Amino acid sequence: MLETIGVLVAQPGRGPDSGARIVRNPDDALGRLLRLHFALGSYSLHDMLEVRVVLERSSFEAAARHAPAEDLDAAEQLVLRMGSRTPA
């Protein structure tokens, strides 16, 4: 949904350009996001973020089921590196 309104861009595949990233200059994306937020007034921001996490997790799980072993090894190393960083 965030990709549809222009807030995120999702690129399938591998490497630094793959995955979801926030659009640098989203034009009217913020306005569309706010209109959507008001239209879905019964849902909190926490609910929306929880949905995003669930969707991303299930997408990652589906991709991992079909990935070659070397891709899974690389992904594991990235996750370990992310987990070892201390918050700023």
C-alpha positions in Angstrom: 0.0 0.0 0.0 2.9 2.4 0.8 4.4 1.7 -2.5 1.1 2.4 -4.3 0.8 5.8 -2.8 4.5 6.6 -3.6 6.1 6.5 -0.1 8.1 3.3 -0.7 9.7 1.7 -3.7 10.1 -2.1 -3.6 12.7 -3.8 -5.7 12.9 -7.6 -5.9 16.3 -9.3 -6.2 19.6 -9.0 -4.5 22.1 -6.3 -3.7 22.0 -2.8 -2.4 19.1 -1.7 -4.6 16.8 -4.6 -3.6 14.1 -4.5 -0.9 11.9 -1.7 0.2 13.2 1.9 0.5 11.6 5.2 1.3 11.2 7.5 -1.7 13.5 10.5 -1.3 11.1 13.0 -3.0 7.6 11.5 -2.7 5.8 14.5 -4.4 2.3 14.2 -3.1 2.8 10.9 -1.4 2.6 12.5 2.1 -0.8 14.1 1.2 -2.1 10.8 -0.1 -0.8 9.0 3.0 -2.6 11.5 5.3 -5.8 11.1 3.3 -5.5 7.4 3.6 -4.8 7.7 7.3 -8.0 9.7 7.8 -10.0 7.4 5.6 -8.8 4.5 7.8 -9.5 6.4 11.0 -10.3 3.4 13.0 -6.7 2.0 12.6 -3.9 3.4 14.6 -0.4 4.0 13.4 0.7 1.0 15.5 -1.8 -1.2 13.6 -0.5 -0.1 10.3 3.1 -0.6 11.2 2.2 -4.1 12.5 0.6 -5.0 9.2 3.7 -3.8 7.4 6.0 -6.0 9.6 3.7 -9.0 9.1 3.7 -8.5 5.3 7.4 -8.0 5.0 8.1 -11.0 7.3 5.9 -13.3 5.2 7.4 -12.0 2.0 10.9 -12.7 3.4 9.9 -16.2 4.5 8.5 -17.0 1.0 11.6 -15.7 -0.7 13.8 -17.6 1.7 12.0 -20.9 0.9 13.1 -20.5 -2.7 16.5 -19.0 -2.3 19.8 -20.8 -3.0 21.9 -21.7 0.1 24.5 -19.0 -0.7 21.9 -16.3 -0.7 20.6 -17.5 2.7 24.1 -17.5 4.1 24.6 -13.9 2.9 21.2 -12.9 4.4 22.1 -14.5 7.7 25.4 -12.5 7.8 23.5 -9.2 7.1 21.0 -10.0 9.9 23.8 -10.8 12.3 25.5 -7.5 11.4 22.3 -5.5 11.9 21.8 -7.2 15.3 25.3 -6.3 16.5 24.9 -2.6 15.9 24.0 -0.4 18.8 21.2 2.2 18.4 22.4 5.8 17.9 
